[in-house]
């Protein structure tokens, strides 16, 4: 079986459905995957790009982005090596009103048993109970 990567633009066209010929491509690929003709793979960077595009360019709400992407990520027809991390990231992105990348970092940390974080971006990370934002000065890291 041929393994094929699905880029963000294919998924975005499907979600937006503004160019019917292009939005249908993702549906056709999913059909091929369901028949076992192809294995579709994707990664976290693609999801990050989709979140950014839907929120910044198309002005989708966090709730709508989460709803649409949860369905895509949960589909067994598209393989993600970090499915659980992505789903948790979307929940925190929506529920805690934080940036998706910050939510992803926190979910990744949790999955890899890392609690402590050095960051200048304390505002968002303080909203995550499982992340310990370390206070430090330039002298403390010398």
BAMARNU-335230 format. One record per residue (C-alpha): chain; residue number from 0; x negated, y, z. Coordinates in steps of 0.5 Angstrom, whole numbers. Layout:
BAMARNU-335230
<site><chain>A</chain><resi>NUM</resi><xx>X</xx><yy>Y</yy><zz>Z</zz></site>
...
END
This chain:
BAMARNU-335230
<site><chain>A</chain><resi>0</resi><xx>0</xx><yy>0</yy><zz>0</zz></site>
<site><chain>A</chain><resi>1</resi><xx>-3</xx><yy>7</yy><zz>-2</zz></site>
<site><chain>A</chain><resi>2</resi><xx>-4</xx><yy>12</yy><zz>4</zz></site>
<site><chain>A</chain><resi>3</resi><xx>-2</xx><yy>19</yy><zz>2</zz></site>
<site><chain>A</chain><resi>4</resi><xx>-3</xx><yy>25</yy><zz>6</zz></site>
<site><chain>A</chain><resi>5</resi><xx>3</xx><yy>30</yy><zz>6</zz></site>
<site><chain>A</chain><resi>6</resi><xx>1</xx><yy>38</yy><zz>6</zz></site>
<site><chain>A</chain><resi>7</resi><xx>5</xx><yy>43</yy><zz>10</zz></site>
<site><chain>A</chain><resi>8</resi><xx>8</xx><yy>46</yy><zz>4</zz></site>
<site><chain>A</chain><resi>9</resi><xx>12</xx><yy>40</yy><zz>2</zz></site>
<site><chain>A</chain><resi>10</resi><xx>15</xx><yy>40</yy><zz>8</zz></site>
<site><chain>A</chain><resi>11</resi><xx>16</xx><yy>47</yy><zz>9</zz></site>
<site><chain>A</chain><resi>12</resi><xx>20</xx><yy>47</yy><zz>2</zz></site>
<site><chain>A</chain><resi>13</resi><xx>24</xx><yy>41</yy><zz>4</zz></site>
<site><chain>A</chain><resi>14</resi><xx>26</xx><yy>45</yy><zz>11</zz></site>
<site><chain>A</chain><resi>15</resi><xx>27</xx><yy>52</yy><zz>7</zz></site>
<site><chain>A</chain><resi>16</resi><xx>31</xx><yy>49</yy><zz>1</zz></site>
<site><chain>A</chain><resi>17</resi><xx>30</xx><yy>55</yy><zz>-3</zz></site>
<site><chain>A</chain><resi>18</resi><xx>27</xx><yy>51</yy><zz>-9</zz></site>
<site><chain>A</chain><resi>19</resi><xx>31</xx><yy>45</yy><zz>-10</zz></site>
<site><chain>A</chain><resi>20</resi><xx>26</xx><yy>42</yy><zz>-15</zz></site>
<site><chain>A</chain><resi>21</resi><xx>21</xx><yy>42</yy><zz>-10</zz></site>
<site><chain>A</chain><resi>22</resi><xx>25</xx><yy>41</yy><zz>-3</zz></site>
<site><chain>A</chain><resi>23</resi><xx>27</xx><yy>34</yy><zz>-6</zz></site>
<site><chain>A</chain><resi>24</resi><xx>20</xx><yy>32</yy><zz>-7</zz></site>
<site><chain>A</chain><resi>25</resi><xx>20</xx><yy>30</yy><zz>1</zz></site>
<site><chain>A</chain><resi>26</resi><xx>26</xx><yy>27</yy><zz>1</zz></site>
<site><chain>A</chain><resi>27</resi><xx>23</xx><yy>22</yy><zz>-5</zz></site>
<site><chain>A</chain><resi>28</resi><xx>17</xx><yy>21</yy><zz>-2</zz></site>
<site><chain>A</chain><resi>29</resi><xx>21</xx><yy>19</yy><zz>5</zz></site>
<site><chain>A</chain><resi>30</resi><xx>25</xx><yy>14</yy><zz>0</zz></site>
<site><chain>A</chain><resi>31</resi><xx>18</xx><yy>11</yy><zz>-3</zz></site>
<site><chain>A</chain><resi>32</resi><xx>16</xx><yy>10</yy><zz>4</zz></site>
<site><chain>A</chain><resi>33</resi><xx>22</xx><yy>7</yy><zz>7</zz></site>
<site><chain>A</chain><resi>34</resi><xx>22</xx><yy>2</yy><zz>1</zz></site>
<site><chain>A</chain><resi>35</resi><xx>14</xx><yy>1</yy><zz>3</zz></site>
<site><chain>A</chain><resi>36</resi><xx>11</xx><yy>3</yy><zz>-3</zz></site>
<site><chain>A</chain><resi>37</resi><xx>7</xx><yy>9</yy><zz>0</zz></site>
<site><chain>A</chain><resi>38</resi><xx>5</xx><yy>10</yy><zz>7</zz></site>
<site><chain>A</chain><resi>39</resi><xx>6</xx><yy>18</yy><zz>9</zz></site>
<site><chain>A</chain><resi>40</resi><xx>1</xx><yy>21</yy><zz>14</zz></site>
<site><chain>A</chain><resi>41</resi><xx>0</xx><yy>28</yy><zz>17</zz></site>
<site><chain>A</chain><resi>42</resi><xx>-3</xx><yy>31</yy><zz>22</zz></site>
<site><chain>A</chain><resi>43</resi><xx>-3</xx><yy>36</yy><zz>28</zz></site>
<site><chain>A</chain><resi>44</resi><xx>-6</xx><yy>42</yy><zz>24</zz></site>
<site><chain>A</chain><resi>45</resi><xx>0</xx><yy>41</yy><zz>19</zz></site>
<site><chain>A</chain><resi>46</resi><xx>5</xx><yy>42</yy><zz>24</zz></site>
<site><chain>A</chain><resi>47</resi><xx>1</xx><yy>48</yy><zz>27</zz></site>
<site><chain>A</chain><resi>48</resi><xx>2</xx><yy>51</yy><zz>20</zz></site>
<site><chain>A</chain><resi>49</resi><xx>9</xx><yy>50</yy><zz>19</zz></site>
<site><chain>A</chain><resi>50</resi><xx>11</xx><yy>53</yy><zz>26</zz></site>
<site><chain>A</chain><resi>51</resi><xx>7</xx><yy>59</yy><zz>24</zz></site>
<site><chain>A</chain><resi>52</resi><xx>10</xx><yy>60</yy><zz>17</zz></site>
<site><chain>A</chain><resi>53</resi><xx>17</xx><yy>58</yy><zz>20</zz></site>
<site><chain>A</chain><resi>54</resi><xx>16</xx><yy>63</yy><zz>25</zz></site>
<site><chain>A</chain><resi>55</resi><xx>12</xx><yy>69</yy><zz>22</zz></site>
<site><chain>A</chain><resi>56</resi><xx>15</xx><yy>69</yy><zz>15</zz></site>
<site><chain>A</chain><resi>57</resi><xx>22</xx><yy>66</yy><zz>15</zz></site>
<site><chain>A</chain><resi>58</resi><xx>23</xx><yy>69</yy><zz>22</zz></site>
<site><chain>A</chain><resi>59</resi><xx>26</xx><yy>62</yy><zz>25</zz></site>
<site><chain>A</chain><resi>60</resi><xx>27</xx><yy>62</yy><zz>32</zz></site>
<site><chain>A</chain><resi>61</resi><xx>23</xx><yy>57</yy><zz>37</zz></site>
<site><chain>A</chain><resi>62</resi><xx>30</xx><yy>53</yy><zz>38</zz></site>
<site><chain>A</chain><resi>63</resi><xx>31</xx><yy>52</yy><zz>30</zz></site>
<site><chain>A</chain><resi>64</resi><xx>23</xx><yy>50</yy><zz>29</zz></site>
<site><chain>A</chain><resi>65</resi><xx>23</xx><yy>45</yy><zz>35</zz></site>
<site><chain>A</chain><resi>66</resi><xx>30</xx><yy>42</yy><zz>32</zz></site>
<site><chain>A</chain><resi>67</resi><xx>27</xx><yy>41</yy><zz>25</zz></site>
<site><chain>A</chain><resi>68</resi><xx>20</xx><yy>39</yy><zz>27</zz></site>
<site><chain>A</chain><resi>69</resi><xx>22</xx><yy>34</yy><zz>32</zz></site>
<site><chain>A</chain><resi>70</resi><xx>27</xx><yy>30</yy><zz>27</zz></site>
<site><chain>A</chain><resi>71</resi><xx>21</xx><yy>30</yy><zz>22</zz></site>
<site><chain>A</chain><resi>72</resi><xx>16</xx><yy>28</yy><zz>27</zz></site>
<site><chain>A</chain><resi>73</resi><xx>20</xx><yy>23</yy><zz>30</zz></site>
<site><chain>A</chain><resi>74</resi><xx>21</xx><yy>20</yy><zz>23</zz></site>
<site><chain>A</chain><resi>75</resi><xx>18</xx><yy>13</yy><zz>23</zz></site>
<site><chain>A</chain><resi>76</resi><xx>17</xx><yy>14</yy><zz>15</zz></site>
<site><chain>A</chain><resi>77</resi><xx>11</xx><yy>19</yy><zz>17</zz></site>
<site><chain>A</chain><resi>78</resi><xx>5</xx><yy>17</yy><zz>21</zz></site>
<site><chain>A</chain><resi>79</resi><xx>2</xx><yy>22</yy><zz>26</zz></site>
<site><chain>A</chain><resi>80</resi><xx>-3</xx><yy>20</yy><zz>31</zz></site>
<site><chain>A</chain><resi>81</resi><xx>-1</xx><yy>25</yy><zz>36</zz></site>
<site><chain>A</chain><resi>82</resi><xx>6</xx><yy>24</yy><zz>36</zz></site>
<site><chain>A</chain><resi>83</resi><xx>7</xx><yy>25</yy><zz>43</zz></site>
<site><chain>A</chain><resi>84</resi><xx>3</xx><yy>31</yy><zz>44</zz></site>
<site><chain>A</chain><resi>85</resi><xx>6</xx><yy>34</yy><zz>38</zz></site>
<site><chain>A</chain><resi>86</resi><xx>13</xx><yy>33</yy><zz>41</zz></site>
<site><chain>A</chain><resi>87</resi><xx>11</xx><yy>35</yy><zz>48</zz></site>
<site><chain>A</chain><resi>88</resi><xx>8</xx><yy>41</yy><zz>45</zz></site>
<site><chain>A</chain><resi>89</resi><xx>15</xx><yy>43</yy><zz>41</zz></site>
<site><chain>A</chain><resi>90</resi><xx>18</xx><yy>42</yy><zz>48</zz></site>
<site><chain>A</chain><resi>91</resi><xx>14</xx><yy>47</yy><zz>52</zz></site>
<site><chain>A</chain><resi>92</resi><xx>13</xx><yy>52</yy><zz>46</zz></site>
<site><chain>A</chain><resi>93</resi><xx>21</xx><yy>53</yy><zz>46</zz></site>
<site><chain>A</chain><resi>94</resi><xx>22</xx><yy>52</yy><zz>53</zz></site>
<site><chain>A</chain><resi>95</resi><xx>17</xx><yy>56</yy><zz>56</zz></site>
<site><chain>A</chain><resi>96</resi><xx>16</xx><yy>61</yy><zz>51</zz></site>
<site><chain>A</chain><resi>97</resi><xx>9</xx><yy>60</yy><zz>49</zz></site>
<site><chain>A</chain><resi>98</resi><xx>5</xx><yy>60</yy><zz>43</zz></site>
<site><chain>A</chain><resi>99</resi><xx>5</xx><yy>53</yy><zz>40</zz></site>
<site><chain>A</chain><resi>100</resi><xx>-2</xx><yy>52</yy><zz>40</zz></site>
<site><chain>A</chain><resi>101</resi><xx>-3</xx><yy>54</yy><zz>47</zz></site>
<site><chain>A</chain><resi>102</resi><xx>3</xx><yy>49</yy><zz>48</zz></site>
<site><chain>A</chain><resi>103</resi><xx>-1</xx><yy>44</yy><zz>44</zz></site>
<site><chain>A</chain><resi>104</resi><xx>-8</xx><yy>45</yy><zz>48</zz></site>
<site><chain>A</chain><resi>105</resi><xx>-4</xx><yy>44</yy><zz>54</zz></site>
<site><chain>A</chain><resi>106</resi><xx>-1</xx><yy>37</yy><zz>52</zz></site>
<site><chain>A</chain><resi>107</resi><xx>-7</xx><yy>35</yy><zz>49</zz></site>
<site><chain>A</chain><resi>108</resi><xx>-11</xx><yy>36</yy><zz>56</zz></site>
<site><chain>A</chain><resi>109</resi><xx>-5</xx><yy>32</yy><zz>59</zz></site>
<site><chain>A</chain><resi>110</resi><xx>-6</xx><yy>26</yy><zz>54</zz></site>
<site><chain>A</chain><resi>111</resi><xx>-13</xx><yy>26</yy><zz>56</zz></site>
<site><chain>A</chain><resi>112</resi><xx>-13</xx><yy>27</yy><zz>63</zz></site>
<site><chain>A</chain><resi>113</resi><xx>-16</xx><yy>34</yy><zz>63</zz></site>
<site><chain>A</chain><resi>114</resi><xx>-13</xx><yy>39</yy><zz>68</zz></site>
<site><chain>A</chain><resi>115</resi><xx>-18</xx><yy>45</yy><zz>69</zz></site>
<site><chain>A</chain><resi>116</resi><xx>-18</xx><yy>50</yy><zz>63</zz></site>
<site><chain>A</chain><resi>117</resi><xx>-23</xx><yy>56</yy><zz>62</zz></site>
<site><chain>A</chain><resi>118</resi><xx>-19</xx><yy>61</yy><zz>58</zz></site>
<site><chain>A</chain><resi>119</resi><xx>-18</xx><yy>69</yy><zz>58</zz></site>
<site><chain>A</chain><resi>120</resi><xx>-11</xx><yy>67</yy><zz>56</zz></site>
<site><chain>A</chain><resi>121</resi><xx>-8</xx><yy>66</yy><zz>63</zz></site>
<site><chain>A</chain><resi>122</resi><xx>-1</xx><yy>69</yy><zz>61</zz></site>
<site><chain>A</chain><resi>123</resi><xx>1</xx><yy>63</yy><zz>57</zz></site>
<site><chain>A</chain><resi>124</resi><xx>-3</xx><yy>57</yy><zz>61</zz></site>
<site><chain>A</chain><resi>125</resi><xx>0</xx><yy>59</yy><zz>68</zz></site>
<site><chain>A</chain><resi>126</resi><xx>7</xx><yy>57</yy><zz>65</zz></site>
<site><chain>A</chain><resi>127</resi><xx>5</xx><yy>50</yy><zz>65</zz></site>
<site><chain>A</chain><resi>128</resi><xx>5</xx><yy>47</yy><zz>72</zz></site>
<site><chain>A</chain><resi>129</resi><xx>0</xx><yy>41</yy><zz>69</zz></site>
<site><chain>A</chain><resi>130</resi><xx>-6</xx><yy>46</yy><zz>67</zz></site>
<site><chain>A</chain><resi>131</resi><xx>-10</xx><yy>49</yy><zz>72</zz></site>
<site><chain>A</chain><resi>132</resi><xx>-13</xx><yy>56</yy><zz>70</zz></site>
<site><chain>A</chain><resi>133</resi><xx>-20</xx><yy>57</yy><zz>73</zz></site>
<site><chain>A</chain><resi>134</resi><xx>-21</xx><yy>64</yy><zz>75</zz></site>
<site><chain>A</chain><resi>135</resi><xx>-29</xx><yy>66</yy><zz>73</zz></site>
<site><chain>A</chain><resi>136</resi><xx>-33</xx><yy>71</yy><zz>72</zz></site>
<site><chain>A</chain><resi>137</resi><xx>-39</xx><yy>71</yy><zz>67</zz></site>
<site><chain>A</chain><resi>138</resi><xx>-44</xx><yy>70</yy><zz>73</zz></site>
<site><chain>A</chain><resi>139</resi><xx>-40</xx><yy>63</yy><zz>75</zz></site>
<site><chain>A</chain><resi>140</resi><xx>-41</xx><yy>60</yy><zz>69</zz></site>
<site><chain>A</chain><resi>141</resi><xx>-49</xx><yy>61</yy><zz>69</zz></site>
END
